[in-house]
Amino acid sequence: MSTAELKKKLIAQINDTDNDDLLSEISTMLYIESKSVNGVYQMSDAEREAVEEGIRQIENGQWITNEEANKHIEEWLKNKDYNS
């Protein structure tokens, strides 16, 4: 299948779906591809700053385990008011 044929097939499939999760994943994949050069993702200045801040937090002992994070998320979801 040629690239042009594959594009047509994908466009038709995208047009036929109402699956928001699938469309979101496709959008994410295309965004990542558009931000890469020679297969390497190029971070924006804001992304680079966020990573550097995360590294500083780890170096300063400001982190929690995955289990602790999951507990925080579960608690937040229990207390979240979905009607507002």
C-alpha positions, -999 to 999 in steps of 0.1 A, spaced: 0 0 0 14 34 -10 17 63 14 -11 81 -4 -34 51 -2 -27 46 35 -35 83 41 -68 80 23 -77 49 43 -68 65 76 -87 97 68 -118 76 59 -115 56 92 -110 88 112 -141 103 95 -161 72 104 -153 70 141 -169 88 170 -145 73 195 -132 104 213 -105 84 231 -92 70 198 -92 104 182 -74 119 211 -47 92 209 -43 98 172 -40 135 178 -13 130 204 6 107 181 5 132 153 15 160 176 45 141 189 55 132 153 53 169 143 76 179 171 103 154 163 134 159 142 151 128 129 129 107 152 139 127 183 112 147 202 121 183 205 109 198 238 97 233 240 113 258 265 83 253 288 86 215 287 124 217 293 118 241 323 92 217 337 117 187 335 144 208 351 120 218 379 111 181 384 148 172 386 154 199 412 125 186 433 138 151 432 173 163 443 156 182 472 138 151 483 104 165 472 89 134 458 64 106 467 61 70 456 37 58 429 16 42 456 14 75 476 5 93 444 -23 68 436 -37 73 472 -37 110 467 -55 106 433 -81 82 448 -88 106 477 -91 136 453 -115 116 431 -136 107 462 -138 143 473 -143 158 438 -177 174 433 -187 164 398 -218 186 399 -200 219 399 
